[in-house]
C-alpha cells in the first residue's frame, strides 16, 4: 500500500498553521505520507468553508482536525485509513 495523502488547508501569516506544518513534517519521519498544501485564499469556496477553522487537515477525503491540531488524531487517521 502506498503512502497516504494528507491535505493541509492553510494561509499565509498563520502561526497555528506554521506550528501544525512543523508537526506534520516531524510526523513524516515516523509515518510515510505526502502533504498537499492548499492556500484557502486562492479558492473562494475553500475560504468560505475553512476561513475561521484553519489549519484544517484532511486524510483520504475525511476532515481529521482543525485549529489546534492534535498530532495523535493525525497519527491515528494515517495508520487506520
C-alpha positions in Angstrom: 0.0 0.0 0.0 1.3 3.5 -0.9 1.7 6.5 1.3 -1.4 8.3 2.4 -2.1 11.8 1.1 -2.8 14.4 3.6 -4.3 17.8 2.6 -3.3 20.7 4.7 -5.5 23.7 4.3 -3.6 26.9 5.4 -3.0 30.5 4.6 0.0 32.9 4.9 0.8 34.6 8.2 -0.9 31.9 10.3 1.1 30.9 13.4 -1.2 27.9 14.1 -0.6 26.8 10.5 3.1 27.1 10.9 3.1 25.1 14.1 0.9 22.4 12.5 3.1 22.2 9.4 6.1 21.6 11.6 4.3 18.8 13.5 3.3 17.2 10.2 6.9 17.3 8.9 8.2 15.7 12.1 5.5 13.0 11.8 6.6 12.2 8.3 9.8 10.8 9.9 7.7 8.1 11.5 4.9 7.5 9.0 5.1 7.8 5.3 2.6 10.2 3.9 2.5 13.2 1.5 1.4 16.7 2.4 -0.6 18.6 -0.2 -0.6 22.2 1.0 -3.6 24.3 -0.1 -3.9 28.1 0.4 -7.5 28.8 1.1 -7.1 32.3 -0.1 -6.6 31.0 -3.6 -10.1 29.5 -3.8 -13.3 31.4 -2.7 -15.1 28.2 -1.9 -12.4 27.0 0.4 -12.1 30.4 2.0 -15.8 30.4 2.8 -15.7 26.8 4.1 -12.5 27.0 6.2 -11.9 30.7 6.8 -12.1 30.6 10.6 -11.1 27.0 11.1 -7.6 26.8 9.6 -5.4 25.0 9.8 -7.5 22.1 8.6 -6.2 18.6 8.0 -7.9 16.1 5.7 -6.9 12.4 5.1 -8.5 10.3 2.4 -11.3 12.8 2.0 -12.1 13.0 5.7 -11.6 16.1 7.8 -9.4 14.9 10.7 -8.7 18.1 12.8 -8.6 21.8 12.6 -7.3 24.8 14.7 -5.1 23.4 17.4 -4.0 20.3 15.6 -3.7 17.0 17.7 -0.8 15.0 16.3 -2.4 11.9 17.9 -5.6 12.4 15.8 -3.5 12.7 12.7 -1.4 9.6 13.5 -4.5 7.6 14.1 -6.0 8.7 10.9 -2.9 8.0 8.9 -2.5 4.5 10.4 -6.2 3.5 10.3 -7.2 4.5 6.8 
